[in-house]
Amino acid sequence: MKRQHTLVVAGLMGAALALSGCGSDDGGSASDGGAADGKIGVILPDTQSSVRWESADKPALEAAFDEAGVEYDIQNAEGDADRMTQIADAMIADGVTVLAIVNLDSDSGAAIQEKAASQGVATIDYDRLTLGGSAEYYVSFDNSKVGELQGQGLADCLGEGPANIVYVNGSPTDNNATLFAEGAHGVLDGMDYSVVGEQAVPDWDNDQAVTIFEQLYTAADGDVDGVLAANDGLGGSVISILEKNGRAGEVPVTGQDATVEGLQNVLAGTQCMTVYKSAKLEAGALAEAAIALVNGEDAETTGTVNDGERDVPSILLDPQAITADTVKDVIDDGGQTAADVCAGDFAAACAEAGIS
């Protein structure tokens, strides 16, 4: 679609690379003057499903908004849909002109967007699509491709021949989790693999994932050759049960988000791959779309995604598969620091991977 506004995305990317800024998460703005006359609210979902929301997305968003000189308010719903609704109501009352949410479920997300629209506030779906919602834009990564990368990664780690695999999927209320699973199945279903267990994990809860995978593993009599885990947190839960059974490192496990723990597991060989989704790219894309709305202009999009009722103008970014040979790519991109990933016992593995 045609780009009508003049905001330069390269500037946002540069800001996000710095992952720092002079704004705040309770309504800060850049000190060098505003590029847009409005206020942007962002509600992140939780701190449990993935550490990415607070450790990666939040600072990247702050940096992008600071660079653009726009006032903003970033808060976290802590996994509580009612709390997200309350935060949204307070942000609307406080005068945000654009509200971006990472929904906890489509029903509550759609209700927030309906309320915002009634108050003249534009909305954006960030990372997760709200089914039946009314967002002006959807900003995310290509989530079907994420699943495809996970499926191909597991296949590469398993190698040729028959194998028994288990799927540990993300939350059934998260449309992204559905897309991840569909993408992975699209790759793996045509191969010589037998699915000996598959279950979604409510709310991406890592503690529940431990119990769920242990039950699936037991039901399969331990005859499990590979595990498609939807993100690094779930992957870590799976690995804990494999360790308990003396099989960590023997059974390939996938992941997503390129968290510190996930990258360490990849380097240690207990996780065969993860998927990197650059927070600075996603935050920059959100900032550009939000500021376009603040200015009453159109954002540049890459296509549309259907939310069950309509085609939502979308900005979809490309994810990257990460193995032990490419962990360095995440660090070079600023997704994680060598100091964090290479701490303690992981120093030798980092050195072997060319990370210093």
C-alpha positions in Angstrom: 0.0 0.0 0.0 1.1 3.5 -0.7 3.0 5.3 2.0 1.6 8.8 2.7 3.5 10.0 5.7 7.0 11.2 6.0 8.2 9.5 9.2 11.5 7.8 8.4 11.6 4.3 9.6 15.4 4.2 9.6 15.4 6.7 12.4 13.1 4.5 14.4 15.3 1.5 13.8 18.3 3.5 14.9 16.6 4.5 18.1 15.5 0.9 18.8 19.0 -0.3 18.3 20.1 1.9 21.1 17.4 0.4 23.4 17.5 3.5 25.6 15.9 6.9 25.7 14.8 9.8 27.8 11.0 9.0 27.9 9.2 7.0 30.5 6.6 4.3 30.6 4.1 6.5 32.3 3.7 9.2 29.7 7.3 10.3 28.8 8.2 12.2 25.7 11.4 13.2 24.0 13.0 16.5 25.1 13.8 17.6 21.6 10.3 18.4 20.6 7.5 16.2 19.3 7.1 14.9 15.8 3.5 14.1 16.3 0.7 15.9 18.2 -0.9 13.1 20.2 -0.3 10.4 22.7 0.2 6.7 22.2 -0.7 4.0 24.7 0.7 0.5 24.6 -0.5 -2.4 26.7 1.7 -5.5 26.9 0.2 -8.8 28.0 2.2 -10.2 30.8 5.6 -11.1 32.3 5.1 -14.9 32.4 4.5 -16.1 28.9 7.8 -14.7 27.7 10.5 -12.4 29.2 10.5 -10.6 25.9 7.7 -8.2 26.7 9.6 -6.3 29.4 13.2 -7.1 28.5 13.0 -6.5 24.7 9.7 -5.0 23.5 9.3 -2.3 26.2 12.8 -0.8 25.9 12.6 -1.0 22.1 9.2 0.8 22.0 10.5 3.5 24.4 13.5 4.1 22.2 11.4 4.3 19.0 8.8 6.7 20.6 11.6 8.8 22.1 13.3 9.1 18.7 10.0 10.2 17.2 9.4 12.7 19.9 5.9 11.5 20.7 4.3 11.2 24.1 3.6 7.6 25.2 2.4 5.4 28.0 3.5 1.7 28.2 2.0 -0.6 30.8 1.7 -4.4 31.4 -1.5 -6.2 32.1 0.3 -9.0 34.0 -1.8 -11.7 32.4 -5.1 -10.3 33.7 -7.7 -9.4 31.1 -9.7 -7.3 33.5 -6.6 -5.4 34.4 -5.9 -4.8 30.7 -9.4 -3.4 30.3 -8.9 -1.1 33.3 -5.6 0.1 31.9 -7.2 0.8 28.5 -10.0 2.7 30.2 -7.5 4.8 32.1 -5.4 5.5 29.0 -8.4 6.6 27.0 -9.5 8.9 29.9 -6.0 10.2 30.0 -6.2 11.3 26.3 -4.3 8.7 24.3 -5.2 9.1 20.6 -3.8 5.7 19.5 -4.0 2.5 21.6 -1.9 -0.6 20.8 -2.6 -3.8 22.6 -1.2 -7.3 22.8 -4.5 -9.1 23.6 -4.8 -11.8 26.2 -7.8 -13.2 24.3 -9.7 -12.0 21.3 -13.0 -11.4 23.2 -11.5 -8.9 25.7 -9.3 -7.4 23.1 -12.3 -6.7 20.8 -14.2 -5.2 23.6 -11.3 -2.8 24.4 -11.1 -1.8 20.7 -14.9 -1.2 20.5 -14.7 1.0 23.6 -11.7 2.9 22.1 -13.5 3.5 18.8 -16.5 4.9 20.6 -14.2 7.5 22.1 -12.5 8.3 18.9 -9.3 6.4 19.7 -7.6 4.5 16.9 -6.3 1.0 17.8 -3.5 -1.3 16.6 -3.0 -5.0 17.2 0.6 -5.5 18.3 2.1 -9.0 17.8 -1.3 -10.8 18.3 -4.3 -10.4 16.0 -7.6 -9.8 17.7 -10.2 -12.0 16.0 -13.4 -10.0 15.4 -11.7 -6.8 16.4 -11.6 -3.4 14.9 -7.9 -2.4 14.8 -6.8 -0.1 12.1 -3.5 -2.0 11.7 -1.9 -5.3 12.7 1.8 -5.2 13.4 3.6 -8.5 13.9 5.9 -11.1 12.4 4.7 -13.7 9.9 3.5 -16.1 12.5 2.7 -19.0 10.0 6.3 -18.7 8.9 7.4 -18.9 12.6 5.7 -22.3 12.8 7.2 -23.3 9.5 10.7 -22.5 10.7 10.1 -24.4 13.9 8.8 -27.4 12.0 11.7 -27.4 9.5 14.1 -26.9 12.4 12.8 -29.9 14.2 13.0 -32.0 11.0 16.6 -30.9 10.5 17.5 -31.9 14.0 15.7 -35.3 13.8 17.2 -36.2 10.4 15.9 -38.8 8.1 13.8 -41.8 9.1 10.6 -42.3 11.2 10.2 -40.6 14.5 7.7 -40.0 17.2 7.0 -36.3 18.0 5.0 -34.3 20.5 3.6 -30.9 20.1 3.5 -28.5 23.1 1.5 -25.6 21.7 0.9 -22.1 23.0 -2.3 -20.8 24.6 -5.5 -21.7 22.9 -6.7 -18.1 23.3 -3.8 -16.7 21.4 -4.4 -16.7 17.6 -0.6 -16.6 17.1 -0.3 -20.0 18.8 -2.8 -21.4 16.3 -0.7 -20.0 13.4 2.5 -21.4 14.9 1.0 -24.9 15.1 -0.5 -24.7 11.7 2.8 -23.7 10.2 4.7 -26.5 11.9 2.1 -29.1 10.9 2.3 -27.8 7.4 6.0 -28.8 7.3 6.0 -32.0 9.5 2.7 -33.7 8.5 4.1 -34.8 5.2 7.1 -36.4 6.7 7.7 -39.8 8.2 6.7 -38.8 11.7 4.0 -40.0 14.1 2.4 -37.5 16.5 2.3 -39.3 19.8 0.9 -36.3 21.8 -0.3 -32.8 21.3 -1.7 -30.3 23.7 -2.0 -26.5 24.1 -0.8 -24.8 27.3 -3.3 -22.4 28.8 -2.0 -18.8 29.0 1.5 -20.0 27.9 2.0 -21.0 31.5 5.5 -22.6 31.9 4.6 -24.4 35.1 1.5 -26.0 33.6 3.7 -26.9 30.6 5.9 -29.1 32.9 2.9 -31.1 34.0 1.4 -31.3 30.5 4.6 -32.5 28.9 5.3 -35.0 31.6 1.8 -36.5 31.1 2.3 -36.6 27.4 5.7 -38.2 27.8 4.4 -40.8 30.2 1.4 -41.6 27.9 3.8 -42.3 25.1 5.8 -44.6 27.4 8.8 -42.3 26.9 8.9 -43.2 23.2 9.4 -39.5 22.1 12.1 -38.6 19.5 11.4 -34.9 19.2 9.3 -32.0 20.6 7.8 -29.1 18.8 7.6 -26.5 21.7 6.0 -23.2 20.7 8.4 -20.9 22.5 11.5 -20.9 24.7 9.6 -20.9 27.9 7.6 -24.0 27.0 10.8 -25.5 25.6 12.5 -25.0 29.0 9.6 -26.8 30.6 10.0 -29.7 28.2 13.8 -29.9 28.8 13.3 -30.1 32.5 11.3 -33.3 32.1 13.7 -34.7 29.6 16.5 -34.0 32.1 14.5 -35.8 34.8 14.4 -38.8 32.5 18.1 -38.6 31.4 17.2 -37.6 27.8 18.0 -33.9 27.6 20.1 -33.2 24.6 19.1 -36.6 23.1 15.5 -35.4 22.1 15.5 -32.3 19.9 13.3 -29.4 21.2 12.3 -26.3 19.4 11.6 -22.8 20.8 10.8 -19.2 19.9 11.8 -15.7 21.1 15.6 -16.2 21.3 15.5 -15.5 25.1 18.6 -15.7 27.1 17.6 -19.1 28.5 16.6 -20.3 25.0 19.9 -19.3 23.5 21.8 -20.9 26.3 19.8 -24.1 25.8 20.6 -24.0 22.1 24.3 -23.5 22.9 24.2 -26.4 25.4 22.5 -28.7 22.9 19.4 -29.3 24.9 17.3 -27.2 22.5 17.9 -27.6 18.8 16.7 -24.2 17.7 14.7 -21.1 18.5 13.1 -18.4 16.3 14.4 -14.8 16.6 11.9 -11.9 16.2 13.7 -8.6 16.4 12.0 -6.4 19.0 13.6 -3.3 17.5 12.1 -4.1 14.1 8.6 -4.8 15.5 8.7 -1.8 17.8 9.9 0.4 15.0 7.0 -0.8 12.8 4.5 -0.2 15.5 5.8 3.3 16.2 5.6 4.2 12.5 2.1 3.0 12.2 1.0 4.6 15.5 2.5 8.0 14.6 0.9 7.8 11.1 -2.5 7.4 12.9 -1.7 10.3 15.3 -1.0 12.5 12.2 -4.2 11.3 10.4 -2.2 9.6 7.7 -1.8 6.0 6.3 0.9 3.7 7.4 2.8 1.6 4.8 1.6 -2.0 5.0 2.8 -5.3 3.5 -0.7 -6.8 2.9 -3.7 -7.9 4.9 -4.6 -10.7 7.4 -8.2 -11.8 7.9 -9.5 -11.7 11.5 -12.5 -13.9 10.8 -14.7 -11.0 9.7 -12.5 -8.6 7.7 -9.1 -8.1 6.1 -6.9 -6.1 8.5 -4.2 -3.9 6.9 -1.0 -5.5 8.2 2.7 -5.0 8.6 4.3 -8.4 8.8 8.1 -8.9 9.4 10.3 -11.9 8.7 11.4 -14.1 11.6 14.8 -15.9 11.6 15.6 -19.5 12.6 18.5 -19.6 15.1 20.7 -22.6 15.8 24.0 -22.9 17.7 25.8 -21.7 14.6 23.8 -18.5 14.4 23.3 -17.5 18.1 25.8 -14.8 17.3 23.3 -13.2 14.9 21.0 -12.4 17.8 23.7 -10.8 19.8 25.1 -8.8 16.9 21.6 -7.5 16.3 21.2 -6.4 19.9 18.5 -8.9 20.7 20.5 -10.2 23.7 23.9 -9.3 25.1 27.0 -11.6 25.2 27.4 -10.8 28.9 23.9 -12.3 29.6 24.1 -15.3 27.3 27.7 -16.2 28.0 27.6 -15.9 31.7 29.1 -18.7 33.9 29.1 -22.2 32.4 28.1 -20.9 29.0 31.4 -19.0 28.4 33.1 -21.9 26.7 30.1 -22.7 24.5 30.0 -19.0 23.4 33.7 -19.0 22.6 33.2 -22.1 20.4 30.3 -20.3 18.7 32.4 -17.3 18.0 30.8 -15.1 20.6 33.0 -13.0 22.7 
